[in-house]
């Protein structure tokens, strides 16, 4: 089966692409700016074939597109289908940005850019993928939300709104397509050790870790394994759910 991961050149997206490839999914890597990182990831995935005992050779290719642009999304899906000779069965909507600031200082541009890339892209990509999924009566859509979409976060009104919107979108789409054997689920990562969190100073990191019952940040691989769970073709009775991968931060 073919999996498309948006924003896959680094961080969580990169870990997801590797995890799916290791489990014999063909992988389409979407990127926008980080060509070198995307090429390195492709090489690493293709290298798995040399070290695997599996008879299946994993296929992998990179596709440049700004998933916040609907025309580029349409073109990307056409290119993917042409290259692999099949449609996307597993869609992981992962692409996202932050533009943090206090609400009254937030620029309109920063609000619109975050909403567009984080939320609108989920609509654009899902709309393109869902047609063939419905026709084939199979699909797995996994949307990467955030604990910020569950509980909010100061200085992240735009980011929190976009991630909360993903959760609402996930539940609506799950209801629409459950009868077609298409599951739509969301993952809400907590504080994950990525480039984004590495920019925080040590005091902030320490405060964050002290608030997590598990006593540590998560890894991109923790999120990737949750994606693999939802992607499995045997998990056809779990849909419209939000799984927090957060070390217990948001437990009720």
C-alpha positions in Angstrom: 0.0 0.0 0.0 1.0 3.6 -0.7 1.4 6.1 2.1 1.7 9.9 1.6 3.1 11.9 4.5 2.9 15.7 4.2 5.7 17.8 5.7 7.8 14.6 5.9 11.4 15.9 5.5 12.1 16.3 9.2 10.7 15.8 12.7 7.6 13.8 13.2 6.9 13.5 9.5 10.3 12.0 8.9 9.9 9.5 11.7 6.5 8.5 10.3 7.9 8.0 6.8 10.6 5.7 8.2 8.3 3.7 10.4 5.8 3.0 7.6 8.6 2.1 5.2 10.1 -0.3 7.8 6.7 -2.0 7.8 6.5 -2.5 4.0 4.5 0.6 3.0 5.6 2.4 -0.2 6.1 6.0 0.7 5.5 9.4 -1.0 7.4 12.1 0.8 6.0 15.6 0.6 8.2 18.6 1.3 8.2 22.3 0.4 11.5 23.9 1.4 13.9 21.2 2.7 15.0 19.5 -0.6 18.3 18.1 0.9 16.5 16.7 3.9 13.9 15.0 1.7 16.5 13.5 -0.5 18.4 12.2 2.5 15.2 10.6 3.8 14.5 9.0 0.5 18.0 7.5 0.4 17.6 6.2 3.9 14.3 4.5 3.0 15.6 3.0 -0.2 18.6 1.7 1.8 16.2 -0.3 3.9 15.8 -2.6 0.9 19.5 -3.6 1.1 19.2 -4.6 4.7 15.8 -6.3 4.7 15.0 -9.9 4.5 11.6 -9.0 2.9 10.9 -10.0 -0.7 9.2 -6.7 -1.2 11.2 -3.7 -2.3 9.9 -0.5 -0.8 9.3 2.3 -3.3 9.9 5.9 -2.3 9.8 9.2 -4.0 9.8 12.9 -3.0 7.2 15.4 -4.1 7.6 19.1 -3.7 4.4 21.0 -3.0 3.1 23.7 -0.7 0.1 21.8 0.7 -1.5 25.1 1.7 -2.0 25.8 -2.0 -4.9 23.7 -3.5 -3.6 23.8 -7.0 -0.2 22.4 -5.9 -2.0 19.7 -4.0 -4.0 18.6 -7.0 -0.8 18.4 -9.1 1.0 16.5 -6.4 -1.6 13.8 -6.2 -1.6 13.4 -10.0 2.2 13.1 -10.0 2.1 10.5 -7.2 -0.5 8.4 -9.0 1.6 8.6 -12.2 4.8 7.7 -10.5 3.6 4.8 -8.3 0.8 3.6 -10.6 -1.7 3.6 -7.8 -3.6 5.9 -5.6 -2.8 6.9 -2.0 -4.2 4.4 0.5 -2.7 6.0 3.7 -2.7 9.8 4.1 -0.9 11.3 7.0 -1.6 15.0 7.2 1.4 16.2 9.2 2.5 19.5 7.6 2.4 22.4 10.0 4.0 25.6 11.2 4.0 27.9 14.2 3.9 31.7 14.4 3.6 32.3 18.1 2.6 35.5 19.7 0.2 36.9 22.2 -3.3 37.3 20.7 -3.3 41.1 20.7 0.1 41.3 19.2 -0.5 38.6 16.6 -0.3 39.8 13.0 -3.1 38.9 10.6 -0.6 37.4 8.3 0.6 35.0 11.0 -2.9 34.0 11.8 -3.8 33.3 8.2 -0.6 31.5 7.4 -0.9 29.1 10.3 -4.6 28.4 9.7 -3.9 27.8 6.0 -1.0 25.5 6.2 -2.1 23.6 9.4 -5.8 23.3 8.7 -6.7 24.1 5.1 -4.0 21.7 3.9 -5.8 18.9 5.7 -9.0 19.7 3.7 -7.1 20.0 0.4 -5.2 16.8 0.8 -8.1 14.8 2.2 -10.4 15.9 -0.6 -7.9 14.7 -3.2 -7.3 11.4 -1.5 -10.9 10.5 -0.5 -12.2 10.0 -4.1 -10.0 7.0 -4.9 -10.3 5.7 -1.3 -14.1 5.7 -1.6 -13.9 4.1 -5.0 -11.6 1.4 -3.6 -13.5 1.1 -0.4 -10.4 1.4 1.6 -8.5 4.2 3.2 -6.7 5.3 6.3 -6.4 9.0 7.1 -4.3 10.1 10.1 -4.3 13.8 11.0 -1.6 15.2 13.2 -3.2 17.5 15.6 -1.7 18.6 19.0 -2.5 18.8 22.7 -2.7 22.5 22.0 -5.9 21.8 20.1 -7.2 20.0 23.2 -6.3 22.4 26.0 -5.0 25.5 24.3 -1.6 27.2 24.9 -0.8 30.8 25.7 0.7 32.6 22.7 -0.6 30.0 20.3 -4.1 31.2 19.5 -3.5 30.5 15.8 -1.8 27.2 16.3 -4.3 26.0 18.9 -7.3 27.0 16.7 -5.8 25.2 13.7 -5.2 22.0 15.7 -8.6 22.1 17.3 -10.1 22.5 13.8 -8.3 19.4 12.7 -10.0 17.4 15.4 -13.5 18.7 14.3 -12.6 17.9 10.7 -11.5 14.4 11.7 -14.7 13.6 13.4 -16.9 14.9 10.6 -14.9 13.1 7.9 -15.0 9.9 9.9 -18.8 10.0 10.1 -19.1 10.6 6.3 -16.9 7.8 5.2 -17.0 5.0 7.8 -19.4 3.0 5.6 -16.7 2.9 2.9 -14.1 1.3 5.1 -12.3 4.5 5.4 -11.1 5.4 8.9 -10.2 9.0 9.9 -8.4 9.5 13.1 -6.2 12.2 14.8 -3.1 12.0 16.9 -2.4 14.8 19.4 1.3 14.9 20.2 2.4 16.6 23.4 5.8 18.0 23.9 7.9 16.0 21.4 11.7 16.4 21.1 11.9 18.0 17.6 13.6 21.1 16.1 10.7 23.1 17.3 11.1 22.2 21.0 14.9 22.2 20.8 14.7 26.0 20.3 13.2 26.4 23.8 15.6 27.5 26.6 16.5 25.1 29.4 14.2 26.7 32.0 11.2 26.4 29.8 12.1 22.8 28.9 12.5 22.0 32.6 9.1 23.5 33.4 7.4 21.6 30.6 8.9 18.3 31.7 7.9 18.8 35.3 4.2 19.1 34.1 4.4 15.7 32.2 3.5 12.7 34.4 5.9 10.5 32.4 8.7 13.0 33.4 10.1 13.4 29.9 9.5 14.7 26.4 8.3 12.2 23.8 10.2 11.3 20.6 9.1 11.5 17.0 9.2 7.7 17.0 6.5 7.6 19.7 4.1 9.5 17.4 5.2 7.4 14.4 4.2 4.2 16.1 0.8 5.6 16.8 0.4 6.4 13.1 1.4 2.9 12.2 -1.4 1.6 14.6 -4.0 3.6 12.8 -2.6 2.8 9.3 -2.9 -0.9 9.8 -5.5 -2.4 7.5 -6.8 -4.6 10.4 -7.9 -1.6 12.4 -11.1 -0.9 10.5 -13.4 -0.4 13.5 -11.5 2.6 15.1 -12.5 5.9 13.5 -13.2 9.5 14.6 -10.8 9.1 17.5 -8.1 11.4 19.0 -5.1 9.7 20.5 -3.0 11.9 22.7 0.7 10.9 22.6 1.7 13.1 25.5 3.1 11.2 28.4 -0.1 11.7 30.3 -0.2 15.5 30.1 -3.8 15.8 29.1 -5.3 12.8 30.9 -8.7 13.5 32.5 
